[in-house]
Amino acid sequence: MSFVPKAYRGRTAAVLGLGKSGLAAVRLLKRKGFRVFVSDTRPRAEVKAALGRLARAVSWEGGGHGPRVLKAGFAVKSPGLPSRAPVLARLRESAVPVFSELEVALAFSPPKDVVAITGTNGKTTTTALAAEVFRQGLPRGRRALLAGNIGLPVSDVAPAARAKDTLVLEVSSYQLEDSRSFHPRAAALLNITPDHVDHHGSMAAYIEAKAKVFREQRGEDLCVFNAEDPLVRKLSRRCRCRRLFFGRKGAHVHAWVEGGKIKVKLPGRKETAFIPPDLPGTHNLANAMAAILLALGSGLKAAAVQKALKAFPGVPHRLEEAGAVRGIRCVNDSKATNVDSTMVALRTFTEKNVLLILGGLHKGSPYKPLQPLVEAVVKGILTIGSAAAKVEEDLGGLVPIFPCGDLKTAFTTALHIGAPGDVLLLSPACASFDQFRDFEDRGDQFKALVKASR
């Protein structure tokens, strides 16, 4: 069942969870004339502070989801609320329809052209790059608008778009798991590695959530797949629209790296070469290939694509250069919230001079896959957060480990044990919520420490 706004006119909308997306949904529904009831598990004082002026305009509760949510005409689930949350079972038992913030936002949106990117890693960079490529390549008068899990809620951006605009969305498994009718014209599935299993309940459920990015696509719709990822390759067989693949050069691959350039050969077209954006790591070549295929597969011109690739500066918190202190190069990779992301970061270094800040809120995956890279390029590990003991258990004995507890202590310790020419890398392989608001807050605090010490 899709969300059709006119079918719910006059009914109360219960918004469950008040993160960025939930708050944006409250603003949107209120603007569209719905009565809104907000329900959140945080203390009442925090909910009131998050609502700000809206606290006077809507009904709300904190400290848990009470019986009042069951009286709503429909509910809007914030992405961070687990699908196994008891309140959702109670709503189903009470026959209250539950919709995702993503679908509610798009129901009020005029654009027919939606481009969606998902994957365990690389989503943000690929989405930002794709948005830049579409901005350069769309005809005059058409805009490419960036939104989604990139920090710009769809409920804030989509309803203000025009019918001829293109929405370029980063979509997470949290957003997709509740999707019933999400239908992007073009999509990309970058990779799938273990992540968010605690939220979804199983790896199988996580994979199925990712697959929803192309579930409703048909015919001339487009989906771009990573040919090097076995899980992605397997899922691609279920796709019922046009498929394009990136990876190593081969018979069924449409984008590959050769001679330092990205080569592209679409069906029925001649081969084209692109100079990739100036970003660190081979993973960013994969991100660029996905963005290029989305653009060319959508009919954009190669010249516009190349112009966007050349101008793209990258995004914050992804192997971001934060500056140098006492000759120690500081790199902010706070977005590395899982082990696979930290592995990608460590592969960009070749010397054993990395001081690695590792830890935070443990997400259930072991840190043992890091062992070969730690032995190759890491000279010391500085642990923070509640995952410190697990990090020590999995990586102890390979290199010196310094239990630091918090980021400031880790930073100060690194300056004491480091030497000019070393690299201090914040790539935690963990979620941030035990000590920070989010990964951006963690990265910003790291950059502030660097700035204050220069």
TATADA-V275314 format. One line per field, one symbol per residue. ss: DSSP state (a for helix, b for strand, c for the rest). phi: phi as a letter, one per 20 degrees, with the letter a starting at -180 (. if undefined). psi: psi as a letter, one per 30 degrees, with the letter a starting at -180 (. if undefined). A space follows every 10 residues. Layout:
BEGIN
ss->???
phi->???
psi->???
END
This chain:
BEGIN
ss->ccccaaaacc cbbbbbccca aaaaaaaaaa acccbbbbbc cccaaaaaaa aaaaaaccbb bcccccaaaa accbbbbccc cccccaaaaa aaacccbbbb aaaaaaaccc ccbbbbbbcc ccaaaaaaaa aaaaaaaccc cccbbbbbcc cbcaaaaaaa cccccbbbbb ccaaaacccc cccccbbbbc ccccccaaaa ccaaaaaaaa acccccccbb bbbbbbccca aaaaaacccc bbbbbbcccc ccccbbbbcc bbbbcccccc cbbbbccccc ccaaaaaaaa aaaaaaaccc caaaaaaaaa accccccccb bbbbbccbbb bbccccccaa aaaaaacccc cccbbbbbbc bccccccaaa aaaaaaabbb bbbbcccaaa aaaaabccbb bbbbbcaaaa aaaaaaaccc ccbbbbcccc bcccccccaa aaaaaaaaaa aaac
phi->.eedgffdgn eeeeedncfg ffffffgfff fenefccdcb efggffffff fmffgeeceb bcnqeeffff effacdefgf fffefgffff fffemefdce ggfffffedf fedcdccbqf cngfffffff ffffgfeffg nddddeaoff odggfeeffe fegefdedde cefffffefd cfcffcbbde abcgalfffe naffffffff fffdgefble gccdcefeef fffffffefd cfccccqfga fdddbbdbmm deeccegmcf fcdceffecf nfffffgfff fffffffenf efffffffff efencfmcle fdocclnefd cecfffebff fffffffedc deceedecpq efdoefeggf gffffecdda ddecmfegff fffedfnebg ddfdncffff ffffffeecg nfcedebfmb fdffccfaff ffffffffff ffee
psi->kljjeffgkf lkkjjjkhae eeeeeeeeee eggkkkkkkl flleeeeeee ebffffflkl llgljaffff flelkjkkef jkfgkeeeee eeeghjkkll eeeeeffgkf kfjkkkklle lfeeeeeeee eeeeeefllk fklkkklbfg gjkefeeeff lleflkkjkk kleeeffgke gkikeklkje ljlklgeeef fleeeeeeee fffgegklcg lkkkljffje eeeeefffkg akkkklbkkl egkfklkkhg ljkkjlkgll kkkkkllikk kfefeeeeee eeeeeefggl keeeeeeeee fkfallgjhk jfakkhgkkk kjhffiglee eeeeefffkf ligkjjjklb jkgfklgeff eeeeeefkfk kjklafgeee eeeffkfelk kjjfeleeee eeeeeefllk flkjjjifgl lffffleafe eeeeeeeeee eff.
END
